[in-house]
């Protein structure tokens, strides 16, 4: 009880301290520049007017591959530029539907260009299509806007009034970081309306200069009317320069029912801005090469090079690029076979690699079937993992779906097996290094979910486990079972009483029943889990998690297996990994206690410590501090402290564990984040 109180007090203290820190950070600083105040007031005045606005956008991308080498083959969206011409052109005519100032959807309707199979190269450049200069983040989740009041603390400003009733506002970062930009803006002095602005920055291996001309009045004055970006990409000796130009509020509106069309003739008939001579030269060279290719194709039909066709055109193309196909009713996408993004390493778990398949079959807007398996391999354990969820969504408005999940879990321990052997054969039996308490675990979950209210989801179903001993021969020699099965109805309630402004609370109940499908385990388990991701202005996030689990009924041969307290076998990435998990806790510990009480907290910000390191700090995207604690039946309170950062190449974390006040070890974790936005 004393240890329990200590653990709970530490969790409460940590939460309060982090809350005080974030509250102090979130206070707005008073600005010395009145023009900044007018910009904020102008946004507040016109922001509500952006409601269900539609816009027609013409965009043109021009690429020049200045330098390239073999490493370009392994960049997911640049494989199409690894051979062949050095200049490429892509055009698109799209419809943009704005739900509000912060949420919009881009639907491409007509596409043309010279890239092989009309594939999309450097998709990260699409972020620059619609910059949000008034929001906290200029682009999707990154780059702090100098015009948002919450970000003023990160910039230095210089303003100068002009004779024509405008003000030139120059800005530069107080601390050079990849999340900050420099440049200037021309602003209408009286109202605070931004007329045009130029932004210079570097993010995710792209150095860019963006010139934005804003709309003239009303809600459209908060959105760009024209956007031009010149950028340079550098990676391992590769260098690609690009020119991107987007024109908004085009006159021609295509039918909403029109699906994407790949046609240059169609683009010629709707293009609102004429091509310049450089663009025409690229198209001309492309047409000439197409004629030459058709001649060579006829020759190859007579003398086909099957080796090249198999290894370059088929295997090579799919080895480093996603395999995808899409139609009106079906969607299929498999991650590249070689992709460093899905490789991770930790001291305790070793190297792990995974692949993802995403597919969808649509029957109607309100009914569709998805199959999204994830496959992975642990090189240290030499074990293959898989999770195969098949979901039928029948009421998306009420989050209604039925799902079947088949997969295998981490190896699970059951110390009662060894206790039983010692009870029968005595303590003199040597069971060291025989791994008699280790079992493989395959499971099947069948359940249904429905949202009764906006704040309550109910999940009901059954779960079946088939656990097999790793050392079957020795188990047989001691006349012990080599397999254990369990069948359990389950019920889960997920509460969100504060919707997205507060924590989500889940209550899980599972009751094992003997005799069903050969089940030989009788148990009853309860778990309560609460999670809250509190977003704070300035791209900061406070992650809080607390929970408990316990068994109210169990037999001697029971497997202690929790839903919310487990060792994850596949890497997840920066966005949903590490926060809420324990990094140094040994895998056996998760299955040895009749109960647990846990608490986790982390604080994330673009700039904390590493950003102050010369040169290195410039490229740090985000940093995190962690503190975690768990109280188990047979151990003192266990704690972990950690620090991590992520940049364009990888996420790195260092964690230290403590049993009560005794140091228990340190671990370094890293996951490749290279091209995660590509």
Order of alpha helices (4+ residues) and beta strands (2+ residues): alpha-alpha-beta-beta-beta-beta-beta-beta-beta-beta-beta-beta-beta-beta-beta-alpha-alpha-alpha-beta-beta-beta-beta-beta-beta-beta-beta-alpha-beta-beta-alpha-beta-beta-beta-beta-beta-beta-beta-beta-beta
